[in-house]
Amino acid sequence: MTPIEIATAAVVLALAVSAGLVAHELAHAAVLRAAGVAYRIDWFPGEDTGVLGAGLRGRWAAVRPRATAETPAWVLRCSAMMPLALAAPFALVALGVVADPFATDGVVRFAAVGWMACALPSPQDFSVLWYADDAVAAAADEGRTDEPTGA
């Protein structure tokens, strides 16, 4: 590869990862929205480092569900694993509908690698997958008041 091709590949990879990170978080939000669960999207979270520091560390967005005692744990689990749907277009390769992006010589393979990297669930996603019941229980506990009622 020539230096220009390497630079182009790096830019394409960075753009694919940037778009993939946003799509990853929006995939979480789509499930929560469809299920009627309240959530908040924090863009560039990280008050200690600012927008530039958060962006450089890969923290472009974070979805924070506001679970209640009535929130089904399966909704949180589905939301946590929804970024796997970003890999769905690659199923078309297996079906022979589109060409394999990894078999090309151009920068398309770098875009495919960046996008596929964002389709992987993060460690936080796996934490939600395994401990969704605890999150719902904690939300139920926050809703209770153990203060004695007036006399």
N, CA and C of each residue as an Amber inpcrd file, in Angstrom:
protein
   453
   0.8480000  -1.1820000   0.0000000   0.0000000   0.0000000   0.0000000
   0.8890000   1.2400000   0.0000000   0.4300000   2.2300000  -0.7110000
   1.1470000   3.4940000  -0.7510000   0.7970000   4.3080000   0.4880000
   1.5890000   5.3190000   0.8050000   1.2640000   6.1570000   1.9670000
  -0.1160000   6.8120000   1.8680000  -0.5270000   7.1810000   0.6660000
  -1.8540000   7.7910000   0.5130000  -2.9410000   6.7650000   0.7830000
  -2.7470000   5.5440000   0.3380000  -3.7300000   4.4900000   0.6030000
  -3.8070000   4.1770000   2.0950000  -2.6690000   4.2000000   2.7610000
  -2.6470000   3.9550000   4.2080000  -3.3870000   5.0700000   4.9440000
  -3.1300000   6.3150000   4.5530000  -3.8140000   7.4430000   5.1870000
  -5.3200000   7.3680000   4.9300000  -5.6890000   7.0340000   3.7100000
  -7.1080000   6.9040000   3.3770000  -7.7560000   5.7920000   4.1850000
  -7.0530000   4.6740000   4.3150000  -7.5850000   3.5540000   5.0940000
  -7.7710000   3.9540000   6.5570000  -6.8350000   4.7180000   7.0990000
  -6.9540000   5.1580000   8.4920000  -8.1510000   6.0840000   8.6760000
  -8.3550000   6.9830000   7.7290000  -9.4960000   7.8980000   7.8180000
 -10.8060000   7.1270000   7.6950000 -10.8730000   6.1950000   6.7490000
 -12.0830000   5.3930000   6.5660000 -12.3700000   4.5620000   7.8100000
 -11.3430000   3.9720000   8.3930000 -11.5130000   3.1890000   9.6190000
 -12.0330000   4.0670000  10.7540000 -11.4520000   5.2510000  10.9050000
 -11.8970000   6.1620000  11.9720000 -13.3500000   6.5960000  11.7600000
 -13.7150000   6.8850000  10.5190000 -15.0970000   7.2800000  10.2380000
 -16.0700000   6.1270000  10.4810000 -15.6840000   4.9260000  10.0990000
 -16.5540000   3.7670000  10.3100000 -16.7440000   3.4840000  11.7970000
 -15.6770000   3.6060000  12.5700000 -15.7890000   3.3950000  14.0120000
 -16.6340000   4.5010000  14.6470000 -16.4570000   5.7250000  14.1970000
 -17.2600000   6.8310000  14.7390000 -18.7470000   6.6080000  14.4780000
 -19.0780000   6.2790000  13.2470000 -20.4880000   6.0190000  12.9160000
 -20.9870000   4.7790000  13.6430000 -20.1420000   3.7700000  13.7580000
 -20.5360000   2.5410000  14.4410000 -20.7820000   2.7320000  15.9260000
 -19.9890000   3.5800000  16.5670000 -20.2010000   3.8400000  17.9980000
 -21.5460000   4.5040000  18.2490000 -21.8890000   5.4560000  17.4040000
 -23.1830000   6.1230000  17.5440000 -24.3120000   5.1290000  17.2500000
 -24.1540000   4.3260000  16.1970000 -25.1730000   3.3250000  15.8650000
 -25.3120000   2.2890000  16.9770000 -24.2080000   1.9360000  17.6230000
 -24.2100000   0.9820000  18.7430000 -25.1190000   1.5000000  19.8610000
 -24.9310000   2.7480000  20.2380000 -25.7400000   3.3140000  21.3210000
 -27.1880000   3.5270000  20.8950000 -27.4050000   3.9160000  19.6550000
 -28.7750000   4.0980000  19.1810000 -29.5100000   2.7620000  19.0830000
 -28.7660000   1.6710000  18.8790000 -29.3900000   0.3390000  18.8770000
 -29.9350000   0.0100000  20.2670000 -29.1680000   0.3590000  21.3010000
 -29.6690000   0.1710000  22.6670000 -30.9540000   0.9750000  22.8650000
 -30.9130000   2.2370000  22.4530000 -32.0430000   3.1390000  22.6650000
 -33.2810000   2.6870000  21.8880000 -33.0920000   2.1000000  20.7140000
 -34.2340000   1.6650000  19.9010000 -35.0680000   0.6170000  20.6250000
 -34.4100000  -0.3230000  21.2910000 -35.1430000  -1.3650000  22.0270000
 -35.8750000  -0.7440000  23.2110000 -35.2050000   0.1270000  23.9370000
 -35.8330000   0.7580000  25.0930000 -37.0410000   1.5910000  24.6630000
 -36.8830000   2.3080000  23.5680000 -37.9990000   3.1310000  23.0690000
 -39.1680000   2.2530000  22.6460000 -38.8830000   1.1690000  21.9320000
 -39.9460000   0.2670000  21.4730000 -40.6900000  -0.3650000  22.6400000
 -39.9850000  -0.6080000  23.7420000 -40.6040000  -1.2320000  24.9130000
 -41.2260000  -0.2040000  25.8580000 -41.0530000   1.0700000  25.5660000
 -41.6440000   2.1040000  26.4070000 -40.8870000   2.3670000  27.6930000
 -39.6040000   2.0090000  27.7160000 -38.7790000   2.2480000  28.8960000
 -38.1040000   3.6070000  28.7390000 -38.1930000   4.4250000  29.7610000
 -37.5550000   5.7400000  29.7170000 -36.0380000   5.5620000  29.7190000
 -35.3630000   6.4370000  28.9960000 -33.9040000   6.3850000  28.9400000
 -33.3690000   7.7800000  28.6630000 -32.0810000   7.9260000  28.8360000
 -31.4030000   9.1880000  28.5620000 -30.1570000   8.8650000  27.7500000
 -29.8880000   9.6420000  26.7240000 -28.6560000   9.4910000  25.9630000
 -27.7370000  10.6330000  26.3490000 -26.5740000  10.2800000  26.8520000
 -25.5490000  11.2750000  27.1820000 -24.5480000  11.2960000  26.0410000
 -24.4290000  12.4410000  25.3670000 -23.4680000  12.5790000  24.2870000
 -22.1500000  13.0570000  24.8600000 -21.0800000  12.3980000  24.4970000
 -19.7320000  12.6680000  24.9920000 -19.6820000  12.7450000  26.5140000
 -20.0710000  11.6410000  27.1830000 -20.0230000  11.6640000  28.6500000
 -18.5820000  11.7090000  29.1460000 -18.3870000  12.2880000  30.2640000
 -17.0540000  12.3890000  30.8500000 -16.7560000  13.8270000  31.1990000
 -17.3590000  14.2880000  32.2670000 -17.1970000  15.6800000  32.6690000
 -15.7490000  16.0280000  32.9890000 -14.9750000  15.0230000  33.4200000
 -13.6050000  15.2950000  33.8290000 -12.6700000  15.5370000  32.6460000
 -13.0010000  15.0380000  31.4560000 -12.1110000  15.1800000  30.3070000
 -12.6660000  16.0890000  29.2260000 -13.9110000  16.4490000  29.3020000
 -14.5210000  17.2930000  28.2930000 -14.8830000  16.5170000  27.0370000
 -15.4210000  17.2310000  26.0670000 -15.8880000  16.6000000  24.8360000
 -14.7270000  15.9790000  24.0710000 -13.6310000  16.6970000  23.9280000
 -12.4960000  16.1760000  23.1630000 -11.9130000  14.9370000  23.8220000
 -11.7190000  14.9890000  25.1290000 -11.1780000  13.8250000  25.8310000
 -12.1010000  12.6280000  25.7710000 -13.4030000  12.8670000  25.9060000
 -14.3660000  11.7670000  25.8290000 -14.3840000  11.1760000  24.4280000
 -14.3280000  12.0350000  23.4180000 -14.3170000  11.5500000  22.0440000
 -13.0730000  10.7580000  21.7120000 -11.9340000  11.1960000  22.1870000
 -10.6830000  10.4800000  21.9260000 -10.6310000   9.1470000  22.6580000
 -11.2930000   9.0590000  23.7920000 -11.3220000   7.7980000  24.5380000
 -12.4140000   6.8620000  24.0370000 -13.1660000   7.2810000  23.0350000
 -14.1950000   6.4180000  22.4750000 -15.5230000   6.4960000  23.1870000
 -15.7070000   7.4710000  24.0300000 -16.9830000   7.6490000  24.7380000
 -17.8110000   8.6880000  24.0050000 -18.4030000   8.2940000  22.8940000
 -19.1820000   9.2230000  22.0930000 -20.5860000   9.3910000  22.6490000
 -21.1350000   8.3350000  23.1920000 -22.4950000   8.3910000  23.7240000
 -22.6690000   7.2700000  24.7340000 -23.6250000   7.4440000  25.6060000
 -23.9810000   6.4120000  26.5770000 -25.4920000   6.4660000  26.7880000
 -26.1120000   5.3000000  26.7300000 -27.5540000   5.2110000  26.9560000
 -27.7580000   4.7660000  28.3910000 -28.5620000   5.5100000  29.1190000
 -28.8270000   5.1920000  30.5080000 -30.3260000   4.9400000  30.6810000
 -30.7160000   3.6540000  30.7700000 -32.1420000   3.3660000  30.9680000
 -32.5760000   3.7760000  32.3620000 -33.8030000   4.1890000  32.4630000
 -34.3900000   4.5360000  33.7690000 -35.3790000   3.4330000  34.1120000
 -34.8190000   2.3380000  34.5730000 -35.6380000   1.1670000  34.8880000
 -36.5180000   1.4530000  36.0980000 -37.6870000   0.8590000  36.0790000
 -38.5990000   0.9290000  37.2070000 -38.8610000  -0.5020000  37.6750000
 -39.6290000  -0.6310000  38.7120000 -39.9520000  -1.9670000  39.2220000
 -40.7730000  -2.7570000  38.2070000 -41.4740000  -2.0570000  37.3110000
 -42.2930000  -2.7310000  36.3090000 -41.5240000  -3.0680000  35.0320000
 -40.2930000  -2.6140000  34.9230000 -39.5000000  -2.8750000  33.7220000
 -39.1280000  -4.3480000  33.6630000 -39.4930000  -5.0340000  32.5900000
 -39.0980000  -6.4390000  32.4740000 -37.5840000  -6.5450000  32.2490000
 -36.9740000  -7.4840000  32.9150000 -35.5210000  -7.6640000  32.7810000
 -35.1500000  -8.0560000  31.3580000 -36.0460000  -8.7470000  30.6620000
 -35.7200000  -9.1780000  29.3050000 -35.5650000  -7.9890000  28.3630000
 -36.2450000  -6.8790000  28.6530000 -36.0980000  -5.6890000  27.8120000
 -34.6810000  -5.1350000  27.9640000 -34.1950000  -5.0990000  29.1830000
 -32.8290000  -4.6200000  29.4020000 -31.8180000  -5.5570000  28.7470000
 -32.0880000  -6.8530000  28.8240000 -31.1770000  -7.8250000  28.1960000
 -31.1720000  -7.6680000  26.6720000 -32.3380000  -7.5210000  26.0790000
 -32.4140000  -7.3260000  24.6190000 -31.7280000  -6.0250000  24.2100000
 -31.9290000  -5.0000000  24.9960000 -31.2830000  -3.7250000  24.7020000
 -29.7620000  -3.8580000  24.7710000 -29.2850000  -4.6110000  25.7300000
 -27.8390000  -4.7780000  25.8790000 -27.2150000  -5.5130000  24.7020000
 -27.9440000  -6.4530000  24.1230000 -27.3960000  -7.2560000  23.0200000
 -27.7700000  -6.7360000  21.6330000 -28.5660000  -5.6920000  21.5660000
 -29.0300000  -5.1890000  20.2760000 -27.9120000  -4.7390000  19.3370000
 -26.7700000  -4.2520000  19.8040000 -25.7190000  -3.8930000  18.8500000
 -25.2740000  -5.0440000  17.9420000 -25.5490000  -6.2760000  18.3340000
 -25.2290000  -7.4030000  17.4520000 -25.9800000  -7.2890000  16.1220000
 -27.0800000  -6.5630000  16.1250000 -27.8450000  -6.3780000  14.8910000
 -27.0650000  -5.5690000  13.8560000 -26.0430000  -4.8440000  14.2930000
 -25.2120000  -4.1040000  13.3410000 -24.4570000  -5.0420000  12.4000000
 -24.3310000  -6.2880000  12.7880000 -23.6640000  -7.2770000  11.9360000
 -24.6180000  -7.9080000  10.9300000 -25.8980000  -7.5920000  11.0080000
 -26.8940000  -8.1930000  10.1190000 -26.6000000  -7.9850000   8.6290000
 -26.1060000  -6.8210000   8.2100000 -25.8110000  -6.6860000   6.7780000
 -24.7850000  -7.7010000   6.2640000 -23.9480000  -8.1920000   7.1350000
 -22.9410000  -9.1610000   6.7090000 -23.5480000 -10.5490000   6.4790000
 -24.7800000 -10.7360000   6.9310000 -25.4770000 -11.9870000   6.6180000
 -25.7960000 -12.0460000   5.1290000 -25.9320000 -10.8900000   4.5070000
 -26.1780000 -10.8530000   3.0630000 -24.9870000 -11.3920000   2.2760000
 -23.7990000 -11.3000000   2.8610000 -22.6120000 -11.8640000   2.2170000
 -22.7370000 -13.3840000   2.1820000 -23.1360000 -13.9550000   3.2880000
 -23.2830000 -15.4130000   3.3540000 -24.3660000 -15.9130000   2.4060000
 -25.3890000 -15.0890000   2.1820000 -26.4630000 -15.4640000   1.2690000
 -26.0950000 -15.2180000  -0.1960000 -24.9700000 -14.5640000  -0.4180000
 -24.5210000 -14.2920000  -1.7760000 -25.1880000 -13.1000000  -2.4320000
 -25.8860000 -12.2800000  -1.6440000 -26.5920000 -11.1150000  -2.1930000
 -25.6200000  -9.9820000  -2.4990000 -24.6400000  -9.7930000  -1.6230000
 -23.6380000  -8.7420000  -1.8270000 -22.2490000  -9.3680000  -1.8020000
 -21.2960000  -8.6270000  -2.3390000 -19.9130000  -9.1130000  -2.3770000
 -19.2790000  -9.0400000  -0.9920000 -18.3340000  -9.8950000  -0.7560000
 -17.6240000  -9.9310000   0.5180000 -16.7080000  -8.7090000   0.6240000
 -16.9350000  -7.8090000   1.6050000 -16.0980000  -6.6140000   1.7050000
 -14.6530000  -6.9450000   2.1060000 -14.4300000  -8.0930000   2.6970000
 -13.0770000  -8.4600000   3.1110000 -12.2750000  -9.0530000   1.9610000
 -12.9300000  -9.3390000   0.8560000 -12.2380000  -9.9060000  -0.3050000
 -11.7980000  -8.8160000  -1.2790000 -12.1170000  -7.5630000  -0.9950000
 -11.7570000  -6.4700000  -1.8920000 -10.3700000  -5.9460000  -1.5650000
  -9.8100000  -5.2110000  -2.5010000  -8.4890000  -4.6220000  -2.2870000
  -8.5690000  -3.1790000  -1.8100000  -9.7210000  -2.5630000  -1.8770000
  -9.8680000  -1.1540000  -1.5250000 -10.0290000  -0.9350000  -0.0360000
 -10.4470000   0.2660000   0.2880000 -10.6080000   0.6610000   1.6820000
 -11.9310000   0.1700000   2.2640000 -12.7570000  -0.4740000   1.4520000
 -14.0420000  -0.9790000   1.9310000 -13.8360000  -1.9580000   3.0770000
 -12.8080000  -2.7490000   3.0200000 -12.5700000  -3.7250000   4.0970000
 -12.2670000  -3.0330000   5.4200000 -11.6230000  -1.8590000   5.3640000
 -11.3450000  -1.1310000   6.6000000 -12.6290000  -0.5730000   7.2020000
 -13.5380000  -0.1240000   6.3400000 -14.8390000   0.3320000   6.8230000
 -15.6040000  -0.8330000   7.4380000 -15.5170000  -2.0010000   6.8080000
 -16.2180000  -3.1830000   7.3290000 -15.6570000  -3.6040000   8.6840000
 -14.3460000  -3.5540000   8.8330000 -13.7220000  -3.9170000  10.1120000
 -14.1550000  -2.9410000  11.2090000 -14.1510000  -1.6480000  10.9080000
 -14.5690000  -0.6500000  11.8950000 -16.0190000  -0.8160000  12.3060000
 -16.8810000  -1.0830000  11.3350000 -18.3010000  -1.2720000  11.6270000
 -18.5180000  -2.5310000  12.4560000 -17.8470000  -3.6260000  12.0640000
 -17.9990000  -4.8940000  12.7940000 -17.4930000  -4.7790000  14.2350000
 -16.4470000  -3.9920000  14.4470000 -15.9360000  -3.8060000  15.8090000
 -16.9960000  -3.1700000  16.6980000 -17.8090000  -2.3110000  16.1330000
 -18.8540000  -1.6500000  16.9120000 -20.0780000  -2.5340000  17.1170000
 -20.1730000  -3.6200000  16.3770000 -21.2950000  -4.5480000  16.5470000
 -21.0990000  -5.4450000  17.7610000 -19.8840000  -5.4860000  18.2830000
 -19.6150000  -6.3190000  19.4640000 -20.1570000  -5.6420000  20.7200000
 -20.8510000  -6.3660000  21.5700000 -21.2990000  -5.7850000  22.8360000
 -20.0960000  -5.4430000  23.7220000 -20.2120000  -4.3510000  24.4490000
 -19.1420000  -3.9170000  25.3400000 -19.2140000  -4.6880000  26.6590000
 -18.1810000  -4.5840000  27.4850000 -18.2570000  -5.2250000  28.8090000
 -19.4440000  -4.7330000  29.6360000 -19.7890000  -3.4550000  29.5050000
 -20.9540000  -2.9350000  30.2190000 -22.2300000  -3.6010000  29.7090000
 -22.2760000  -3.8720000  28.4070000 -23.4430000  -4.5390000  27.8370000
 -23.5990000  -5.9350000  28.4120000 -22.4930000  -6.6580000  28.5350000
 -22.5590000  -7.9960000  29.1160000 -22.9380000  -7.9350000  30.5950000
 -22.5210000  -6.8840000  31.2760000 -22.9090000  -6.7190000  32.6790000
 -24.4200000  -6.5610000  32.7890000 -25.0110000  -5.7590000  31.8980000
 -26.4600000  -5.6020000  31.9050000 -27.1370000  -6.9260000  31.5510000
 -26.5620000  -7.6530000  30.6010000 -27.1320000  -8.9400000  30.2120000
 -27.2270000  -9.8860000  31.4040000 -26.1630000  -9.9940000  32.1700000
 -26.1260000 -10.9610000  33.2720000 -26.8100000 -10.4480000  34.5290000
 -26.8600000  -9.1350000  34.7330000 -27.3810000  -8.5920000  35.9970000
 -28.6070000  -7.7030000  35.7990000 -29.3980000  -7.9410000  34.7760000
 -30.6010000  -7.1310000  34.5280000 -31.5950000  -7.2530000  35.6750000
 -31.7160000  -8.4560000  36.2510000 -32.6390000  -8.6310000  37.3840000
 -32.2360000  -7.7580000  38.5630000 -30.9360000  -7.6300000  38.7990000
 -30.4570000  -6.7860000  39.8890000 -30.7790000  -5.3170000  39.6390000
 -30.6920000  -4.8860000  38.3800000 -31.0090000  -3.4990000  38.0510000
 -32.4840000  -3.2010000  38.2930000 -33.3420000  -4.1410000  37.9330000
 -34.7800000  -3.9590000  38.1630000 -35.0740000  -3.9780000  39.6580000
 -34.4130000  -4.8730000  40.3890000 -34.6130000  -4.9350000  41.8470000
 -34.1340000  -3.6490000  42.5140000 -33.0260000  -3.1090000  42.0440000
 -32.5220000  -1.8470000  42.6120000 -33.4850000  -0.7060000  42.3200000
 -34.0690000  -0.7060000  41.1360000 -35.0550000   0.3220000  40.8030000
 -36.2900000   0.1870000  41.6810000 -36.6770000  -1.0530000  41.9900000
 -37.8290000  -1.2770000  42.8650000 -37.5200000  -0.8000000  44.2820000
 -36.2820000  -1.0260000  44.7370000 -35.8910000  -0.5790000  46.0720000
 -35.8660000   0.9380000  46.1640000 -35.4470000   1.6110000  45.0760000
 -35.4240000   3.0690000  45.0870000 -36.8320000   3.6420000  45.1510000
 -37.7980000   2.9220000  44.6380000 -39.1870000   3.3650000  44.6480000
 -39.8500000   3.2330000  46.0180000 -39.2850000   2.3930000  46.8870000
 -39.8640000   2.1900000  48.2200000 -39.3660000   3.2600000  49.1760000
 -40.1950000   3.5840000  50.1260000 -39.7560000   4.4610000  51.2180000
 -39.9680000   3.6990000  52.5140000 -38.9170000   3.5540000  53.2650000
 -38.9920000   2.8320000  54.5280000 -39.1740000   3.7790000  55.7010000
 -39.5460000   5.0190000  55.3970000 -39.7580000   5.9780000  56.4680000
 -41.0880000   5.6770000  57.1430000 -41.1110000   5.8210000  58.4350000
 -42.3850000   5.5820000  59.1400000 -43.3960000   6.6540000  58.7630000
 -44.6190000   6.2510000  58.6810000 -45.6810000   7.1990000  58.3820000
 -45.9980000   7.9890000  59.6410000 -46.5770000   9.1490000  59.4550000
 -46.8900000  10.0280000  60.6010000 -47.8880000   9.4040000  61.5580000
 -47.8630000   9.8530000  62.8110000 -48.7170000   9.2930000  63.8490000
 -50.0970000   9.8230000  63.8060000
